[in-house]
């Protein structure tokens, strides 16, 4: 499942000289590189998703295919009771297929904020594929020498009339390999809502990427959803019929 949840400019600021005289990197490029980590013209992934809430804890495995940012198909492989449940995304539309009742349902706008497969990701997270740079302006707030994480820390604030729910977003990117550490999302009252962290850096699909992503809701201590990539291939050949309602039922 190539979930570019919360994925990370048109209003790019010029680079500011660092204290050591060396020019800062292009912040737009840093953000775009973070956004494109698990993207390709097309991709196939095998993923394990572990969900822990106050009521239950479970692990779901799935296979996913994607084409650009507009199309994706996710099929549950396990547990057995959920095998075959599928989610198709085309543009801003999402459909779920439930094999036990042989029924395809389109997710209505009123349910877009609802949890996907009981996780801490929402249906809306599956749809929102715009770059942060398209909807936020940004400021470089800290350089590697100035923080213990040796990271570039970037604060983003929504542009006027941007269709986003966040008051601000803070992205931390490691200087050593320019890979993300985490992304923190705040509401309009500057209260932390959730944190998406990245870890287990390894080579997948010919790229050095974080194989593990964990989303933690700030208001639910001990809860999280963790995505673990078991396999990830980029620029694979995918039949056009893959992203259709007919394929959803297969």
Phi, psi and omega per residue, in radians:
X1 nan 1.925 3.133
X2 -1.543 1.394 3.132
X3 -1.533 1.980 3.106
X4 -1.755 0.908 -3.017
X5 -1.118 2.221 3.113
X6 1.192 0.438 -2.925
X7 -1.028 2.439 3.003
X8 -1.511 nan nan
X9 nan 2.301 -3.031
X10 -1.022 -0.594 3.106
X11 -1.741 1.133 -3.074
X12 -1.306 2.408 3.071
X13 -1.666 2.655 3.083
X14 -1.185 2.618 3.133
X15 -1.116 2.513 3.133
X16 -1.831 2.396 -3.102
X17 -1.173 2.336 3.094
X18 -1.346 2.899 -3.092
X19 -1.073 -0.476 -3.099
X20 -1.490 0.110 3.106
X21 1.551 -0.200 -3.139
X22 -1.489 2.321 -3.109
X23 -1.136 2.487 3.066
X24 -1.170 2.696 3.065
X25 -1.195 2.847 3.068
X26 -1.199 1.977 -3.046
X27 -1.146 -0.593 3.074
X28 -1.037 -0.747 -3.141
X29 -1.134 -0.672 3.099
X30 -1.070 -0.798 -3.128
X31 -1.151 -0.756 -3.124
X32 -1.156 -0.637 3.109
X33 -1.130 -0.686 3.076
X34 -1.112 -0.731 -3.122
X35 -1.126 -0.586 -3.026
X36 -1.667 0.108 -3.052
X37 -0.886 -0.872 -3.065
X38 -1.917 0.456 3.105
X39 -1.910 2.717 3.018
X40 -2.742 3.127 3.045
X41 -1.029 -0.583 3.025
X42 -2.698 2.813 -3.131
X43 -2.756 2.786 3.034
X44 -2.357 2.375 -3.116
X45 -2.442 2.570 2.949
X46 -2.011 2.208 -2.912
X47 -2.337 2.541 2.980
X48 -1.977 2.244 3.129
X49 -2.052 2.072 3.139
X50 -1.854 2.200 -3.084
X51 -2.053 2.249 3.080
X52 -2.239 2.106 3.084
X53 -2.244 3.139 3.121
X54 -1.218 -0.362 -3.072
X55 -1.766 -0.474 -3.080
X56 -2.759 2.921 3.048
X57 -2.504 2.221 -3.108
X58 -2.696 2.864 3.139
X59 -2.187 2.328 3.137
X60 -2.121 2.359 3.031
X61 -1.935 2.604 -3.094
X62 -2.706 2.843 3.005
X63 -2.063 2.462 -3.089
X64 -2.410 2.577 3.071
X65 -2.214 2.513 3.102
X66 -2.484 2.712 3.081
X67 -2.380 1.942 -3.062
X68 1.036 -2.490 3.122
X69 -1.901 -0.027 -3.024
X70 -1.714 -0.383 -3.014
X71 -2.287 2.378 3.037
X72 -2.727 2.626 3.087
X73 -2.351 2.204 3.136
X74 -2.126 2.248 -3.096
X75 -2.166 2.179 -3.138
X76 -1.305 2.298 3.098
X77 -1.759 -0.583 3.125
X78 -2.729 2.725 0.125
X79 -1.245 2.926 -3.032
X80 -1.000 -0.697 -3.076
X81 -1.146 -0.283 3.137
X82 -2.017 0.069 -3.101
X83 -1.033 2.334 3.107
X84 1.650 -0.247 3.047
X85 -1.091 2.281 -3.034
X86 -2.284 2.649 3.077
X87 -2.251 2.194 3.120
X88 -1.979 2.278 3.063
X89 -2.099 2.210 3.032
X90 -2.336 1.940 -3.067
X91 1.106 -2.199 3.141
X92 -1.665 0.191 -3.082
X93 -1.893 2.476 3.119
X94 -2.286 2.355 3.036
X95 -2.173 2.509 3.036
X96 -2.015 2.435 3.067
X97 -1.996 2.235 -3.141
X98 -1.943 1.813 -3.047
X99 -1.126 -0.524 -3.096
X100 -1.105 -0.571 3.125
X101 -1.939 0.068 3.137
X102 0.866 0.979 -3.059
X103 -2.334 2.358 3.044
X104 -1.852 2.261 -3.110
X105 -2.237 2.311 3.040
X106 -1.476 2.348 -3.136
X107 -1.331 2.074 -3.125
X108 -1.327 2.805 3.133
X109 -0.947 -0.591 -3.101
X110 -1.183 -0.279 -3.104
X111 -1.905 0.113 -3.089
X112 -1.148 -0.450 3.125
X113 -1.501 -0.063 -3.125
X114 -1.278 2.760 -3.107
X115 -1.190 2.422 3.071
X116 -1.583 2.091 3.130
X117 0.955 0.558 3.108
X118 1.324 0.145 -3.094
X119 -1.553 -3.065 3.077
X120 -1.603 0.132 2.981
X121 -1.657 2.479 3.132
X122 -1.731 2.894 3.025
X123 -1.027 -0.606 3.141
X124 -1.124 -0.574 3.092
X125 -1.072 -0.573 -3.135
X126 -1.229 -0.517 -3.066
X127 -1.519 -0.679 -3.043
X128 -1.241 1.746 -3.136
X129 -2.007 0.068 3.110
X130 -1.156 2.578 3.071
X131 -1.212 2.578 3.029
X132 -1.017 -0.569 -3.107
X133 -1.162 -0.306 3.133
X134 -1.445 -0.405 -3.029
X135 -2.096 -0.120 -3.108
X136 -2.255 2.597 2.876
X137 -1.659 2.849 -3.009
X138 -2.417 2.789 3.089
X139 -2.465 2.335 3.042
X140 -1.388 2.029 -3.044
X141 -1.831 -0.284 3.123
X142 -2.766 2.493 3.125
X143 -1.873 2.833 -3.096
X144 -0.871 -0.738 -3.124
X145 -1.168 -0.277 -3.007
X146 -1.720 0.031 -3.136
X147 -2.527 2.645 -3.054
X148 -1.158 -0.383 -3.135
X149 -1.393 -0.104 -3.061
X150 0.899 0.933 -3.019
X151 -2.173 2.726 2.906
X152 -1.535 2.131 -3.105
X153 -1.952 2.148 -3.026
X154 -2.129 2.272 3.081
X155 -1.831 2.307 -3.135
X156 -2.086 2.410 3.098
X157 -2.213 2.475 -3.049
X158 -1.082 2.452 3.046
X159 -1.272 2.768 3.121
X160 -0.959 2.317 3.098
X161 1.197 0.185 3.091
X162 -1.199 2.370 -3.098
X163 -1.404 1.126 -3.117
X164 -2.234 2.723 -3.115
X165 -1.722 -0.144 -3.039
X166 -1.528 2.494 3.038
X167 -1.391 -0.616 3.034
X168 -2.844 2.834 3.125
X169 -2.348 2.415 3.109
X170 -2.100 2.187 -3.123
X171 -1.999 2.317 3.064
X172 -2.011 2.233 -3.092
X173 -2.218 2.238 -3.116
X174 -1.157 2.457 3.127
X175 -1.325 -0.594 -3.019
X176 -1.037 -0.785 -3.077
X177 -2.252 0.065 3.123
X178 1.058 0.566 3.068
X179 -1.805 2.629 -3.060
X180 -1.263 2.576 3.009
X181 -1.664 -0.934 3.099
X182 -2.878 2.898 3.047
X183 -2.250 2.213 -3.109
X184 -1.983 2.308 -3.069
X185 -1.948 2.251 -3.101
X186 -2.077 2.645 3.087
X187 -1.487 -3.055 -3.079
X188 -1.218 -0.270 3.073
X189 -1.651 0.225 3.134
X190 1.129 0.500 3.084
X191 -1.719 2.279 3.141
X192 -1.084 2.245 -3.138
X193 -1.788 -0.797 -3.135
X194 -2.804 2.769 3.127
X195 -2.225 2.268 3.061
X196 -1.911 1.978 -3.090
X197 -1.943 2.716 -3.084
X198 -2.158 2.437 3.130
X199 -2.742 -3.048 -3.138
X200 0.965 1.079 -3.134
X201 -1.257 2.148 3.071
X202 -2.738 3.019 -3.098
X203 -1.490 2.171 3.069
X204 -2.391 2.249 3.128
X205 1.075 0.483 3.132
X206 1.437 0.122 3.121
X207 -2.165 2.622 3.009
X208 -1.529 1.941 -3.040
X209 -2.413 2.781 2.993
X210 -1.249 2.118 -3.137
X211 -1.483 -0.142 -3.098
X212 -2.266 2.319 3.050
X213 -2.273 2.326 -3.133
X214 -2.227 2.239 3.075
X215 -1.883 2.252 -3.070
X216 -2.161 2.077 3.073
X217 -1.337 2.316 -3.058
X218 -1.199 -0.473 -3.059
X219 -1.670 0.156 -3.139
X220 -2.323 1.428 -3.089
X221 -0.958 2.339 3.096
X222 1.515 -0.177 -3.130
X223 -1.631 2.634 3.075
X224 -2.949 2.854 2.919
X225 -2.223 2.245 -3.087
X226 -2.103 2.252 3.112
X227 -1.814 2.178 3.101
X228 -2.106 2.039 3.099
X229 -1.380 2.090 3.067
X230 -1.559 -0.569 3.138
X231 -2.642 2.493 -3.131
X232 -2.642 2.091 3.130
X233 -2.153 2.453 -3.123
X234 -1.935 2.709 3.049
X235 0.930 0.831 3.105
X236 -1.603 2.792 3.123
X237 -1.452 2.137 -3.130
X238 -2.231 2.249 3.141
X239 -1.120 2.426 3.129
X240 -0.981 -0.519 -3.110
X241 -1.247 -0.150 -3.115
X242 -1.071 -0.668 -3.036
X243 -1.733 0.976 3.125
X244 -2.295 2.834 3.119
X245 -1.137 -0.509 3.109
X246 -1.154 -0.757 3.129
X247 -1.177 -0.534 3.133
X248 -1.020 -0.556 -3.063
X249 -1.523 -0.164 -3.074
X250 -1.437 nan nan
